C-alpha cells in the first residue's frame, strides 16, 4: 500500500527545517557518544555495545552521565521535531 503523498511531503518538509536537521545531527551524534561511553567507561566490547544500542542487551551499572546522555538523545530530537511541526 503506497503512502499518502501529502504525508510524505509534510515529512520531507519537517526534515528540511533547521530544527529537523539539528534533531538528526543530535540524534546521530548522541548515538555515537553513547557507543563511545559504553566502550570506554562501561568496558563493554564493541559487539556488546552495538547490541545494547539496538536494545538486545541491558547495560549494567549505568551511571549518571549515561542516563543524562540517554535521555538527551531521545528527548532533544523529539522536542525539536515537535517545534518543526
C-alpha positions in Angstrom: 0.0 0.0 0.0 1.6 3.3 -1.0 2.0 6.1 1.4 -0.2 9.2 1.1 1.7 11.8 -1.0 0.8 14.7 1.3 2.1 12.8 4.3 5.4 12.2 2.5 5.6 15.9 1.5 4.9 17.0 5.1 7.5 14.7 6.5 10.1 15.9 4.0 9.2 19.5 4.9 9.8 18.8 8.6 13.2 17.2 7.8 14.2 20.2 5.7 13.7 22.7 8.5 16.6 23.8 10.7 15.1 22.0 13.6 14.8 18.8 11.7 18.4 19.0 10.6 19.5 19.7 14.1 17.5 16.9 15.5 19.1 14.4 13.0 22.6 15.5 13.9 21.9 15.5 17.7 20.5 12.0 17.4 23.3 10.6 15.3 26.0 12.3 17.5 24.3 11.1 20.7 24.2 7.5 19.5 28.0 7.8 18.7 28.6 9.3 22.1 26.6 6.5 23.8 28.7 3.9 21.9 31.9 5.5 23.0 30.7 5.8 26.6 29.8 2.1 26.7 33.1 1.0 25.2 35.3 3.3 27.4 33.6 3.7 30.7 31.4 0.6 30.8 34.2 -1.6 29.5 31.9 -3.3 27.0 33.1 -5.0 23.9 32.2 -3.4 20.6 29.7 -6.1 19.8 28.1 -5.8 23.2 27.9 -2.0 22.9 26.2 -2.3 19.5 23.7 -4.8 20.9 23.0 -2.5 23.8 22.3 0.4 21.5 19.9 -1.6 19.4 18.2 -2.8 22.6 19.1 -6.5 22.7 21.4 -6.3 25.7 20.9 -4.5 29.0 23.6 -2.1 30.3 24.8 -3.0 33.8 25.7 -0.3 36.3 24.6 2.7 34.4 26.0 6.0 35.8 24.5 9.5 35.9 26.3 10.6 32.7 24.9 7.6 30.8 21.4 8.3 32.0 21.6 12.0 31.1 23.1 11.3 27.7 20.4 8.6 27.0 17.6 11.0 28.0 19.0 13.8 25.8 19.5 11.5 22.8 15.8 10.7 23.0 14.3 13.9 24.3 16.0 16.7 22.4 15.3 15.4 18.9 11.7 14.7 19.8 11.3 18.3 21.1 13.0 19.7 18.0 10.6 17.7 15.8 7.7 19.0 17.8 8.9 22.5 17.2 9.4 21.8 13.5 5.9 20.7 13.0 
